[in-house]
């Protein structure tokens, strides 16, 4: 496993441990109210027939201040993405949000 690859394991309480060679395992609690709400919002969008990208954008918008590992885990659960797909979506959604914020700041 390289430092860019991570392994995630969900335990019986719904918390996820993420580990990589570069750091200690990180306990990810997806049961926090804000995170649960974001995941449920993503699931609802998927149920409505919206795309995984739409679900990921909604989840990111709700929990964008959380650590990367938490957002990626929420994408896996709420937008029905794989671990690798969720990481790619996190990168792309985060980049677009930063670009949109820079554009909005330039216009003001």
C-alpha positions in Angstrom: 0.0 0.0 0.0 1.4 3.4 -0.9 1.0 6.5 1.1 -1.8 7.7 -1.3 -3.8 4.5 -0.8 -5.9 4.1 2.3 -7.8 1.2 3.8 -11.1 1.8 5.4 -13.0 -0.5 7.7 -16.4 0.1 9.2 -16.9 -1.2 12.8 -20.2 -2.2 14.5 -20.9 1.4 15.6 -20.8 2.9 12.2 -17.4 4.5 12.8 -14.8 4.0 10.1 -11.1 3.5 10.7 -8.9 4.7 7.9 -5.3 3.9 7.8 -2.3 4.6 5.6 1.4 4.1 6.0 2.0 7.8 6.5 -0.2 8.2 9.6 -1.9 6.5 12.5 -5.5 5.2 11.9 -8.1 7.9 12.0 -11.5 7.2 13.6 -14.2 8.5 11.4 -17.6 9.0 13.1 -20.3 9.1 10.4 -23.0 9.3 13.1 -22.6 13.0 13.9 -25.9 14.8 13.1 -24.5 17.0 10.4 -22.7 14.1 8.6 -25.8 11.8 8.9 -27.9 14.6 7.4 -25.5 15.1 4.5 -25.4 11.3 3.8 -29.2 11.1 4.0 -29.4 14.0 1.6 -27.1 12.3 -0.9 -29.1 9.0 -0.6 -32.3 10.9 -1.3 -30.9 12.5 -4.4 -29.7 9.1 -5.7 -33.2 7.7 -4.9 -34.7 10.6 -7.0 -32.6 9.5 -10.0 -30.0 12.2 -9.7 -26.4 11.5 -10.5 -23.7 10.4 -8.1 -22.0 13.8 -8.9 -25.1 15.6 -7.8 -25.2 13.6 -4.6 -21.5 14.2 -3.9 -21.8 18.0 -4.5 -24.7 18.1 -2.0 -22.8 16.1 0.6 -19.7 18.2 0.1 -21.7 21.5 0.5 -23.1 20.3 3.8 -19.8 19.0 5.3 -17.0 20.8 3.4 -15.3 21.8 6.7 -14.8 18.2 7.7 -11.5 16.4 7.1 -11.0 14.7 3.7 -11.4 11.2 5.2 -14.8 12.0 6.6 -16.0 13.5 3.3 -14.7 10.6 1.3 -16.4 8.1 3.7 -19.7 10.1 3.4 -19.4 9.9 -0.4 -19.0 6.2 -0.2 -22.2 5.8 1.9 -24.3 8.7 0.6 -23.4 8.8 -3.1 -22.9 5.0 -3.5 -19.3 5.5 -4.7 -16.3 3.2 -4.3 -13.4 4.3 -2.1 -11.3 5.2 -5.2 -14.3 6.9 -6.9 -15.1 8.8 -3.7 -11.5 10.1 -3.5 -11.7 11.3 -7.1 -15.0 13.0 -6.5 -13.7 14.7 -3.4 -10.7 16.1 -5.4 -12.9 17.3 -8.2 -15.7 18.8 -6.1 -13.3 20.5 -3.8 -11.4 22.0 -6.8 -14.6 23.3 -8.3 -15.8 24.8 -5.1 -12.5 26.6 -4.7 -12.7 27.8 -8.3 -16.2 29.1 -7.8 -15.3 30.9 -4.6 -12.3 32.6 -6.3 -14.6 33.6 -9.2 -17.2 35.0 -6.8 -14.5 36.9 -4.9 -13.1 38.4 -8.1 -16.6 39.7 -9.1 -17.1 41.5 -5.8 
